[in-house]
Amino acid sequence: MNIIVKNSEFKLIEKKSRFIARSFIVSSESEAISAFEKISSQFRDATHNVYAYRIAENSVLKIKFSDASEPKHTAGKPIADLLSKLDLINTLIIVTRYFGGIKLGAPGLLRAYLSSAKHVLDASKIEEYIPKYIIEISFGYNLIPQMDNLLKDRKHVMILHKAFTEQVYYRISADKETIALLSTKREVKITELYC
């Protein structure tokens, strides 16, 4: 599975029609719907606001698209197919079209929507999805420099919170590989795991 790294925008003009493609990182169906409603409201003067998303939510893959009154399967469907082909999750694509007065025909529409989606995904930078877990670790004060160095050098780790009592407690977001590494260290105790 793959994800996009950032939200992006791409503009295309095809026979005087303007296509504005936007990509969004979303973690739930409700977040995708909210983003679509915001864009639809902001660009309500557009001829069409087409969307497609593919979201892994609660271990369920949700794929949805809308052709937004364009001819059937010329807009949202090819974008949804592209998301599936690239094995993207947690990604929403919205393409806003302003009609330029020249009909593109079904093949022309399909090409324009698909090209817009491909370009916006290129700008969004695709990378492999690495599942992360929230854990709490505890260790002695003498290990702070060692733990800080170990964690800062890990690509898929983020320190979310630090607490200093009789022990040092870090709440971190980490990949399985980092959790396995931490579990091999005698002086470090994994006190909680949140999935």
N, C-alpha and C positions, 0 to 999 in steps of 0.2 A: 504494500500500500504506500501511497505517496500523499504529500500535502503541498500546499503552496506556502511560501515563506512570508509573503506580504500582499496586501491589497494593491491592486494596480488599475490603470485605465489605459485604453487604447482607442484611437479614433481612425475611422476609415471612411473614405468617400467613394461611392460606387454609383456611377451615372447620376450624379447630383444628390443621391440619397446619402445622408450622414448616418453612420453607425458608430455608437459610442459603447464600447465594451468595458465592463467593470468586473473585477474579481474581488471576492470577499472571503476571508477566513471565517468560517462559522462552526460552532460546536453543537448546535441543536437546530431542529426544524423550526422552532419558534424564532430563533435568532435569524434564520434565513428569511422567513416570512416578514419579519420586522424590517430587515434591510431592504427587501423588495418593495414593501409598502412605502418606505421612506423615499426610495428612488422614484417609484411611480408617482408619488405625490410631488416630488421636486421637479419631475419632468413630465407632468400631466399633459403638456402641450405636444408631446411626442406622438407620432403615429402609432408606434408599437413599443412596448417594454416587454421583451422576451426574457425568460429566465430558465435556468436549469441548475439543480444542485444534487450533490451526492454526499450524504452525511452518515457517518457511523455514530449512532446514538444508542447508548445502553445495549451494546452488542448487536444492534439491528442496523442493517444498511438501508438507508432511505434515499430513493432516487425519484426526483420529481422534475417536471418541466412544463412549460407553457409556450405554445406558438403565438399566443397573444393576437389571435385573429389573422395571422399570416396563413397562407395555404398549409394544409396539414403536413407535418413533419419536415418543414423547410427551415425551421428556426430553432425552437427549443429542443426538439428531438435530436438533431445532429450534435448540438452542444452537449446534451446528456450522454450521447454515445461517445463523444470525445473524452468526457470525464471518466467514463468506464474504461475506455481503451487505455488511458494514461493511469488507470487505477488510483485516481484521486479521491480522497475523502475530505470531508469538512470544507468543501469548496462550493461557493455559489458564484455563478456567472450571470450577469444581467447585461443584455445588449439593448440599448435604446436606439430606435430608428426614427429619423425624420425623413419622410418621403420627399424625394426631389422632383417629382413630376414625370419620371420615366419609369415604366414598369420593368422589373428585372426578370420576371418569369420565375418559375419554381427553381430551375437550376441556378439562376443568378442569385436568388435569395439564399439558397442553401450555401453557395460559395461565400457570399458576403458575411453571413452569420458565422459560418465555420471559421473563416479567415480571421474575423474579429476576435473570436474566442481563442483561437490558437495564439494570436499575437499577445492578447492580454495575459494568457497563461505563461508565455515566454517571459513577459515582463515581471510576472509574479514569482518567478524562480521556484521550480519544483524540486523537492527533495524527499528522500525516503522518510516515511513516518516511523518514529521510534516511540513506542508507548512509554509513558513516564508515570511514576508512582510517587506519592507523597509519603515520606518516612520521617520519623523523629529518631535522632541518634543522640546518645549521651557518652561523654568521655571526660577525662580529667583535664584540668587547666593546663598541665604541661604539654598536652597534645594539640593545643590551639594552632600553633604555627604549622605543624605537620598536617593537620586536617584542612586548614585553609588552603595550603599549597596543593594538597591532593584534590580537593573539590574544585579549585579554580582551573586546574588543568584538564578537567573532564568536560567534554563538549556538551553533554546532555544533562548537566546539573545546574540547578539554581538554588541558592540559599534563600529560603522564604522568611525565616525568623531565627533569631538567636536569643537564648536565655541563659543567664549566669546565676546559678544558685550554688548548692554544694557540689554540683557537677555542671558541666557545660552541656546545653541542649541546643541542637540545631534541627530545625524542620527544613527539609530539603525536597525538591522535586528531582527525581533521578531515574535513569534507565535501569533495566534489570542487571546489566553488566556492572554498573557502579554499586548497586545494592549487594551483588554477589561479592565484589571486592571488599566492601565494608564489613560484610559478615565474616570474612576471614581474619579480620583484625581483632585480636583478643581484647585489646584495651577499649574497643568501641562496642557499645551495646545499641542494637536497634530496638527502641522501646515501643514504637507504634508504626503500623503500616496502614496507610489509607489508599484504597484503590480508586 
